[in-house]
Amino acid sequence: MRFTPDCLRFGIAFWWALLAGGGISLSPAATFNWKAATTGDWDNPGNWVETAVPGHGDDVYITNPGASAILSGASSNLNAMTISKILTFTNWDTILTVTNLTILAGGLVSCAGPFTNDQMSNNVCIACSNFTLNAGGTINADFRGYAGGNGT
């Protein structure tokens, strides 16, 4: 097969449009840091130093003093996450999806609770390929389950 100038121009235009239009991203992962002394919802851009919510392939740090993030839905498919403060899961179908997860000393991953009949139940659900739990890091859902009570 012989490439004509028109074919070559189409090929160059196609690849340029694909790259420029967002079909393929060649940029490195962005880094996101939870603000110090901030408790709040993961999906609120104002809770992040970068004033945006982490996206696919990004690196996340919940390490600033007083940081406490609340994850109430599915995260993007993150590249890496490091926790040395608090990450709380709310809602039953909340999931953290990350390739590399590290919980450092002082880091706590937990869920909201306990709950009663008229409240939503919660759990901790993490999908990751590489997991490191350092000494002093914790995943703890003790006493966060059903608390009993009369339904209304």
C-alpha positions in Angstrom: 0.0 0.0 0.0 1.3 3.4 -0.9 0.7 6.5 1.3 -0.4 9.5 -0.6 0.0 13.1 0.7 -3.8 13.2 1.4 -3.6 9.9 3.4 -0.6 11.3 5.3 -2.4 14.6 6.1 -5.4 12.7 7.3 -3.3 10.5 9.6 -1.5 13.5 11.1 -4.8 15.4 11.5 -6.4 12.3 13.1 -3.6 11.8 15.7 -3.4 15.5 16.5 -7.2 15.7 17.0 -7.1 12.6 19.2 -4.3 14.0 21.4 -5.5 17.6 21.5 -9.1 16.6 22.0 -8.5 14.6 25.1 -8.8 11.1 23.6 -5.3 10.3 24.9 -3.6 12.0 27.8 0.1 12.2 27.9 0.3 14.4 31.0 1.6 13.0 34.2 -0.7 12.3 37.2 -1.6 15.4 39.2 -1.0 15.6 42.9 -3.9 16.5 45.3 -3.5 17.4 49.0 -6.3 17.6 51.5 -6.3 20.9 53.3 -5.0 21.1 56.8 -7.6 21.5 59.6 -10.4 20.6 57.2 -13.2 18.1 57.7 -15.5 17.7 54.8 -16.7 16.0 51.6 -14.2 14.5 49.2 -16.2 15.9 46.2 -16.0 19.5 47.4 -13.1 21.2 45.4 -12.8 23.7 48.3 -11.5 21.0 50.6 -8.4 20.4 48.4 -5.3 22.6 48.3 -5.5 22.5 44.5 -9.2 23.6 44.5 -10.2 20.7 42.4 -11.3 17.0 43.0 -8.8 14.3 42.2 -9.5 12.4 38.9 -8.4 9.3 37.1 -4.7 8.5 37.6 -4.0 11.2 40.2 -2.0 10.9 43.4 -3.7 11.9 46.7 -2.3 12.8 50.1 -4.4 13.1 53.2 -1.4 14.0 55.4 -1.9 17.7 56.6 -2.5 18.3 60.3 -6.2 18.1 61.2 -7.2 16.6 57.9 -10.4 14.5 57.9 -11.9 13.6 54.5 -15.3 12.0 54.0 -15.8 9.8 51.0 -19.5 9.3 50.2 -19.4 7.8 46.8 -17.0 6.1 44.3 -13.6 7.7 43.9 -12.0 8.0 40.6 -9.4 5.3 39.7 -6.5 6.9 41.5 -2.8 6.0 40.9 -1.7 6.4 44.5 -3.0 7.5 47.9 -1.1 8.2 51.1 -3.0 8.6 54.4 -1.6 9.8 57.7 -4.8 11.4 59.0 -8.5 10.4 58.7 -10.6 9.0 55.8 -14.2 8.2 56.6 -16.5 6.2 54.3 -20.2 6.9 54.3 -22.9 5.1 52.4 -23.1 1.4 51.6 -21.8 1.6 48.0 -18.8 3.9 48.7 -15.6 2.6 47.2 -12.0 3.8 47.1 -10.3 2.6 43.9 -6.5 3.1 43.9 -3.5 1.3 42.5 -1.2 2.0 45.4 -2.6 2.7 48.9 -0.3 3.5 51.9 -1.7 4.1 55.4 1.1 5.7 57.5 1.4 5.9 61.3 -1.5 8.0 62.6 -3.6 7.2 59.5 -7.2 6.0 60.2 -9.6 4.6 57.6 -13.1 4.0 59.1 -16.8 4.4 58.3 -19.5 6.5 59.8 -21.7 4.8 62.4 -23.1 3.2 64.3 -26.5 3.3 62.5 -30.1 2.5 63.5 -33.1 1.3 61.6 -33.9 4.7 60.0 -30.3 5.4 58.9 -28.1 4.3 56.0 -25.6 1.6 56.8 -21.9 2.1 55.9 -18.9 0.1 55.2 -15.2 0.4 54.2 -14.6 -0.9 50.6 -11.2 -0.5 49.1 -10.1 -1.8 45.7 -6.3 -1.6 45.3 -3.4 -3.6 43.7 -0.7 -2.6 46.2 -1.5 -2.0 49.9 0.9 -0.9 52.7 -0.3 -0.6 56.3 2.6 0.9 58.3 2.9 0.4 62.1 0.5 2.8 63.8 -1.8 3.0 60.7 -5.4 1.6 61.2 -8.4 0.4 59.3 -11.1 0.3 62.0 -14.9 -0.3 61.7 -15.3 -1.6 65.3 -18.6 -0.5 66.9 -19.7 1.2 63.6 -22.4 -1.3 62.7 -26.0 -1.7 63.6 -26.8 0.0 66.9 -30.3 -1.4 67.2 -33.4 0.7 67.8 -37.0 0.8 66.9 -37.9 1.6 63.3 -40.4 4.4 62.6 
